[in-house]
């Protein structure tokens, strides 16, 4: 039925239709906002706001992110982000999406050419299966997780570089001039997984060029192995050298790319289950999540891990078996591609155990292997013979239904990515024990001014991850919104206590202090944030905005003295005594607090500050006397208890 469609006109028209339908399917995604790592690589990243120093992207990995721990060496991504930012004139996600989608369409064309070549050299001339495989890849719902996520352009573009590299190797001119090495380098500079081109190329050479090593293993084996190694050597040497240079020389020491909180064995054994999760999403992508909550599985003999080992073993067995026959080798090549592409995230323990955008690169292999397996079955039973028109019709309708289902699924996933509220609602529905999901869904309530609802979700997240710094920050923001400044300060300071490499605790506390008109304190924390991350744009902007409002300690003292003259309130005296204390003017602390006690004889804070000042002056007995008076008024005043202990310990 379809074997008559062997013209180039059919190929061209089919490819145009695929690209057009893909565009229609993704029309509702171009306005989707920034998420996740987009914050520190784009929104908060001062480096991308100008292209004047674009060459620094290739020499300084600090330009990639405003978070020290996340500064991978990916200069191509930083350059792309800078180009899009400057074209858009700011943070307009639409321009970023246009750029990403353009390269996705190019990738679809390249996948079409690659699949056509591999199927052709494997003795099959049916073009409809090439069209089906390409359309399946273009519309597959799982790909929406990568295309919608702007920061995941590293996955889609590095995959494009790998595919183009392979096509350039296949092309006589590209092979002669080693042009495929250039695109491999661009791929590695896009994401470290680009290094996997060289093992993929090795498998391609073994299966489709030097397959005599497999067919006649016992004949001139050494000579054949040497021939393969000679072909792969330039790619392997340059690729590995560049990768190691990037990792150990250009990647900053502050970058944390390995999760040391889990053992390698635990992580790798859990990946056996993760692979089945990915395969499940290839077959039926109904459980896609922007933030899966898959955790380390213990013990190693858990049924999920054992099932994964069984599936992997079966696929490896199939990969080896299909490598032995020329007609079956696209299956072997596709399975090999799948496993090779998974190696970087399966062997190096990452903080995120699984992530659905990691499927993009490995799935190329499955889009090669699975359609080929299907066409072999169809050919075996001659279902496209004229006498089997009924079977042909069923197969055609089934293929169209599959593509339609994926197109519909992609449209729905685009809608999920349309807003932070819809995305995080989807996450917590699928992963109710995901602390980050609960926290981010709470953020949607906070942005609406629904502080009680936000605090409820933050507290649920806190129970799951009490040491998650961002939860403390957001609780501080929420309580400040409710004007509960005691709790706000408590959570902001507990966030600071984590002493993480991110500038977020200092930035958000500084922002809170600015709202309290405490500009000098805010300046202190903003400088700490910028010291952590010199290209953290929000801290830089906030510091600039308050630069003319920052006053010196001397000016603050004069302001408080004027306030006391006009309105001698207790808090003004206490604030003034604290300013003197910070300056080390302990005698003035005592004088100020004694003035306060004339109008407020039972002021516990005044007695405590007198005690603390005497202690600093090493007049321990006078300090102890003041603290005892404070505790007579309020026996539960903890600061006075601490200062009294300080004094009595020294007296003794």
Residue pairs with C-beta under 8 A, 6 or more apart in sequence:
1 384
1 386
1 389
1 392
1 396
2 126
2 127
2 128
2 384
2 392
3 125
3 126
3 384
5 127
5 128
6 125
6 127
10 127
11 112
11 116
11 127
11 130
11 131
14 127
14 131
15 108
15 109
15 112
15 131
15 134
18 108
18 112
18 131
18 134
18 135
18 138
19 105
19 108
19 109
19 138
21 135
21 138
21 139
21 407
22 104
22 105
22 108
22 138
22 139
23 101
23 105
25 139
25 407
25 410
25 411
26 101
26 144
26 147
26 410
26 414
28 411
28 414
28 415
28 418
29 97
29 144
29 147
29 148
29 414
29 417
29 418
30 94
30 97
30 98
30 101
31 93
31 94
31 97
31 418
32 93
32 97
32 148
32 414
32 417
32 418
33 93
33 419
33 420
34 42
34 43
34 91
34 93
34 150
35 149
35 150
35 151
35 290
35 417
35 420
35 423
36 149
36 151
36 290
36 291
37 65
37 70
37 151
38 149
38 150
38 151
40 65
40 66
40 67
40 70
41 48
41 64
41 65
41 66
41 70
41 77
41 78
41 81
41 151
42 48
42 81
42 85
42 91
42 96
42 150
42 151
43 91
43 537
44 66
44 536
44 537
44 538
45 63
45 64
45 65
45 66
45 81
45 535
45 537
46 66
46 534
46 535
46 536
46 537
46 540
47 56
47 57
47 62
47 63
47 64
47 78
47 82
47 535
48 63
48 78
48 81
48 82
48 85
49 82
49 85
49 86
49 537
50 82
50 86
51 82
51 83
51 86
54 79
54 82
56 63
57 63
57 64
57 75
57 78
57 79
57 82
58 75
58 189
59 250
61 71
61 72
61 73
61 74
61 75
61 250
61 251
61 252
61 255
62 68
62 71
62 252
62 534
62 535
63 75
63 78
63 535
64 70
64 71
64 72
64 73
64 74
64 75
64 77
64 78
65 71
65 72
66 503
66 533
66 535
66 536
66 537
67 501
67 502
67 503
67 533
68 252
68 254
68 255
68 501
68 502
68 532
68 533
69 254
69 255
69 256
69 500
69 501
69 502
70 255
70 256
71 251
71 252
71 254
71 255
72 192
72 251
72 255
72 257
73 189
73 192
73 246
73 247
73 250
73 251
74 154
74 189
74 190
74 191
75 189
76 157
76 186
76 189
76 190
77 151
77 153
77 154
77 157
77 190
77 191
80 99
80 153
80 157
81 96
83 99
84 95
84 96
84 99
85 91
87 95
88 94
88 95
88 96
93 150
96 150
96 153
97 150
99 153
100 147
100 150
100 153
100 156
100 157
101 147
103 153
103 156
103 157
103 160
104 147
104 156
106 160
107 156
107 159
107 160
107 163
108 134
108 137
108 138
110 160
110 163
110 164
110 167
111 133
111 134
111 137
111 163
111 364
111 367
112 130
112 131
112 134
113 167
114 163
114 166
114 167
114 368
115 130
115 133
115 134
115 367
115 368
115 371
116 127
116 130
117 167
117 170
118 208
118 330
118 333
118 368
119 126
119 129
119 130
119 330
119 372
121 208
122 326
122 327
122 328
122 329
122 330
122 372
123 326
123 327
124 327
124 372
124 375
124 379
126 375
129 371
129 372
129 374
129 375
132 371
132 399
132 403
133 367
133 368
133 370
133 371
133 372
134 367
135 403
136 367
136 371
136 402
136 403
136 406
137 143
137 363
137 364
137 367
139 403
139 406
139 407
139 410
140 282
140 285
140 363
140 367
140 406
140 410
141 285
141 288
141 406
141 409
141 410
141 412
141 413
142 281
142 282
142 285
142 288
142 356
142 359
142 360
142 363
143 360
143 363
143 410
144 288
144 409
144 410
144 413
144 414
144 417
145 152
145 288
145 290
145 356
145 357
145 359
145 360
145 413
146 152
146 155
146 156
146 357
146 359
146 360
147 156
148 413
148 414
148 417
149 290
149 357
149 417
152 357
152 360
154 190
154 191
155 191
155 193
155 357
155 358
155 360
155 361
156 360
157 187
157 190
157 191
158 187
158 188
158 190
158 191
158 193
158 194
158 361
159 360
159 361
159 364
160 187
161 183
161 184
161 186
161 187
161 190
161 194
161 197
162 184
162 187
162 194
162 196
162 197
162 200
162 361
163 364
164 180
164 183
165 180
165 181
165 183
165 184
165 187
165 197
165 201
166 180
166 197
166 200
166 201
166 204
167 174
168 174
168 175
168 179
168 180
168 183
169 175
169 180
169 201
169 204
173 179
174 180
178 234
180 197
180 201
180 235
181 234
181 235
181 238
181 239
184 194
184 197
184 198
184 235
184 238
184 239
185 238
185 242
186 194
187 194
187 197
188 194
188 195
188 239
188 242
188 243
188 246
189 246
192 243
192 246
192 247
192 344
193 341
193 344
193 345
193 361
195 239
195 240
195 242
195 243
195 344
196 340
196 341
196 343
196 344
196 361
197 235
197 239
198 232
198 235
198 236
198 239
198 240
199 340
200 336
200 337
200 340
200 341
201 232
201 235
202 228
202 232
202 236
203 333
203 336
203 337
203 340
204 333
205 228
205 231
205 232
206 213
206 214
206 228
206 323
207 214
207 323
207 329
207 332
207 333
208 329
208 333
209 231
210 224
210 227
210 228
210 231
211 326
211 329
212 219
212 224
213 221
213 224
213 225
213 228
214 323
214 324
251 257
254 501
256 501
257 348
257 350
258 348
258 349
258 350
259 267
259 349
259 350
259 351
260 349
262 296
262 349
263 349
264 349
265 300
266 296
266 297
266 298
266 300
267 296
267 349
267 350
267 353
268 346
268 347
268 349
269 297
269 300
269 305
270 294
270 295
270 296
270 297
270 305
270 353
271 308
271 342
271 345
271 346
272 305
272 308
272 309
272 312
273 294
273 297
273 302
273 304
273 305
273 307
273 308
274 294
274 308
274 346
274 353
274 354
275 308
275 311
275 312
275 342
275 346
276 304
276 307
276 308
276 311
277 292
277 294
277 354
278 342
278 354
278 358
278 359
278 362
279 311
280 287
281 287
281 288
281 356
281 359
282 359
282 363
282 366
285 406
285 409
286 409
287 430
288 356
288 413
289 356
289 426
289 427
289 430
289 431
290 356
290 416
290 417
290 423
290 426
290 427
291 427
291 431
291 434
291 436
291 437
292 353
292 354
292 355
292 356
292 430
292 431
293 431
293 433
293 434
293 437
294 353
294 354
295 353
296 353
297 304
297 305
315 335
315 338
315 339
316 335
316 339
318 331
318 332
318 335
319 331
319 332
319 335
319 336
319 339
320 332
321 328
321 332
322 328
322 329
322 331
322 332
322 335
323 329
323 332
327 376
328 376
330 368
330 369
330 372
331 369
331 372
331 373
332 369
333 365
333 368
333 369
334 365
334 366
334 367
334 368
334 369
334 370
334 372
335 365
335 369
336 365
337 362
337 364
337 365
337 368
337 369
338 362
338 363
338 365
338 366
338 369
339 362
339 365
340 365
341 361
341 362
341 364
341 365
342 358
342 362
345 355
345 358
378 384
378 395
381 391
382 388
383 391
383 392
383 395
384 391
384 392
384 395
415 422
416 422
416 423
416 426
417 423
420 440
420 443
420 444
421 441
421 444
424 437
424 440
424 441
424 443
424 444
425 441
427 434
427 437
427 440
427 441
428 434
428 437
428 438
428 441
431 437
433 464
434 464
435 461
435 462
435 464
435 465
435 468
435 471
436 461
436 465
436 468
436 470
438 457
438 458
438 460
438 461
438 464
439 457
439 458
439 461
439 468
439 470
439 471
439 474
441 457
442 453
442 454
442 455
442 456
442 457
442 458
442 461
442 474
442 478
443 454
443 474
445 451
445 453
445 454
445 457
446 454
446 474
446 477
446 478
446 481
449 481
451 478
451 479
451 481
451 482
452 482
454 474
454 478
455 475
455 478
455 479
458 471
458 474
458 475
458 478
459 475
461 468
461 471
462 468
462 471
462 475
465 471
467 498
469 495
469 498
469 500
469 502
469 504
469 505
470 495
470 504
472 491
472 492
472 494
472 495
472 498
472 505
473 491
473 492
473 495
473 504
473 505
473 508
475 487
475 491
476 487
476 488
476 489
476 490
476 491
476 492
476 495
476 508
476 509
476 512
477 488
477 508
477 512
479 485
479 487
479 488
479 491
480 488
480 512
480 515
485 516
488 512
492 505
492 508
492 509
492 512
493 509
495 504
495 505
495 508
495 509
496 505
496 506
496 509
498 505
501 532
502 532
502 533
503 528
503 529
503 530
503 532
503 533
503 536
503 539
504 529
506 525
506 526
506 528
506 529
506 532
506 539
507 525
507 526
507 529
507 536
507 538
507 539
507 542
509 525
510 521
510 522
510 523
510 524
510 525
510 526
510 529
510 539
510 542
511 522
511 542
513 519
513 521
513 522
513 525
514 522
514 542
514 546
519 546
519 549
519 550
519 551
520 550
520 551
520 552
520 553
520 556
522 542
522 546
523 543
523 546
523 550
526 539
526 542
526 543
526 546
527 543
529 536
529 539
530 536
530 539
530 540
530 543
533 539
551 559
553 579
553 582
553 583
556 579
557 576
557 579
557 580
557 583
560 572
560 575
560 576
560 579
561 576
563 569
563 572
564 572
564 573
564 576
568 599
570 596
570 599
570 600
570 603
570 605
570 606
573 592
573 593
573 595
573 596
573 606
574 593
574 596
574 603
574 605
574 606
574 609
576 592
577 588
577 589
577 592
577 593
577 596
577 606
577 609
577 613
578 609
580 586
580 588
580 589
580 592
581 589
581 609
581 612
581 613
581 616
584 616
586 613
586 614
586 616
586 617
587 613
587 617
589 609
589 610
589 612
589 613
590 610
590 613
590 614
593 603
593 606
593 607
593 609
593 610
593 613
594 606
594 610
596 603
596 606
597 603
597 606
597 607
600 606
602 633
604 630
604 633
604 634
604 637
604 640
607 626
607 627
607 629
607 630
607 633
607 640
608 626
608 627
608 630
608 637
608 639
608 640
608 643
610 623
610 626
611 623
611 624
611 626
611 627
611 630
611 640
611 643
611 644
611 647
612 623
612 643
613 623
614 620
614 622
614 623
614 626
614 647
615 623
615 643
615 646
615 647
615 650
618 650
620 647
620 648
620 650
620 651
621 647
621 651
623 643
623 646
623 647
624 644
624 647
624 648
624 651
627 640
627 641
627 643
627 644
627 647
628 644
630 637
630 640
631 637
631 640
631 641
631 644
634 640
